[in-house]
Amino acid sequence: MSTVEIFSIGDELLRGVVQDSNSFWMAKRIAARGASLGRVIVMPDDPESVGDELRLAIERGPTLILTQGGLGPTDDDNTREAIAIGSRHSLEPNADAEEIVRSRYAELAAAGRVATPELTEPRRRMSRLPRGARPLDNQIGAAPAFVLELERTTVVALPGVPPELQWIWDHTLAPELDRILGPGGFAEITVTLDLRDESAIADLLRDLQGRHPDVYVKSRAKGFDAGEDIRVTLTAAGRSDDYAQRLVETALAELGNQLERMGISIVR
């Protein structure tokens, strides 16, 4: 199974100024491709610290490392430098990235959305990438994303602005994800039990998980008042949606039988 790690980079995340909604958004799409997300790491805008953590991640050898944030034109946008440090690929001007930035500001200036199309130093900064990186177009913002292929791991750097990240994911990054992770498969079923005491099914769920290691079993309690029934979610990833669905349905059938023996009903 392909493995993925996410680096969410930005002081604003650690200071509580911005919520990390991007990791949640990407996690669901990583699971839908049948890949396993092993870590989400939140880091400050410190290229040395991020570079050191990236170096450790590269040594672990996941299939894919995703970074998000820190690709803009300001002094605290240091993710390019961090990836250069972590990968030991020096930062250098990238002609393709420069053309993306130049074209994008020409479009924005023609539309009256920026004052000038000039490739200023802050704008040019967004086109300096780690050696060997391939830029990805960004038609929502201006900073290119990029892909850096290493020996065992591919690093993908994405902007932190959610609409930009999502557009790149669905457009210019999509063929890369097909190549790196494959289409994969995913299935999820959630059921609600006529039960509010989560401890009553703790042993059952532990044993069920043990017998179905390829299915993730998670109970979610709300409280003990009327209407706050426990939900149980079963998810699986695999080589296809049909394969994952069979895994989930097999585990669900066993869950239903065990609950019936305990006198607990699945209400929906």
Steps between C-alpha positions, in 0.01 A plus 500: 500500500624849417585715801467876536614766747374860518701801617281800583730799518429843644527698822135593457401135554695472825370834629137406443451773240407252224348153530669218310203407282730395214627187677144382566407566135805313368465210747160407358637504146810303593277232655282500187807400300563202724812652656590517868560838665756434772575847637380859502770730634446871571817708482594870533638719223855398585679344201771334710249330732274396215800383297619280787154342538475448124837327499373256764182444299700432184706246693174327604426466129126561458367487148395865511572802719257790462587843632248778513569866567799728463521538120407868475717809436554623858800452726324242717418279197793264547374158395707497181812557710391235751452237230837591350658441842312178571560349156855634459396641162623857477257784433538649153307699236254283309419624150165319480392634838607852401288477186199390708546798734561743211194382307279503807588861593451607138149350515428662837624841383296481180192425710574794729554277803861612561664834422781377279613181321864570585694200630614663824747334735226370738319352200819356355567337837204268442678351196812384687456127563712210623719359225309247290153617606218526246258792549123461487275780375278686744209677331343624825802668656845573361749275681580178311474173685774250420593132491843372604576134437757342730632144516211345695271794566326770299462840667212722390488861624160670495388850596313540825206704370219239481350600160847495345592164654170345394521628141854366461401166656209457260681627188878521460583255782238238409712320234794492741285344773375239251862410430625513860206348689281349230122534503459249787170429666311601813178409681331631813186396688367667814227345715319634806438273797219501752764556767661790684751311720813466286671283762243225436645431154868575562605133510282412202656773284852406609444138399332601175794722410737214573313264266476763224835680499434657159188676629523803729229477767418813698219565749389858564309583814306823554374479855251314716183697433211385283579529130876487556544150363842357418611486139747243368691570181679233297740606227732310270740580218623266232570439136147598392176640643333160460777324691484755782121474511518122543741539791269745674184299439659181635603677820160668529318167472707359785443816706125467449501135612702577812278795592188289453634242747549782749148631447621823337324621186631686199238771457632650175 
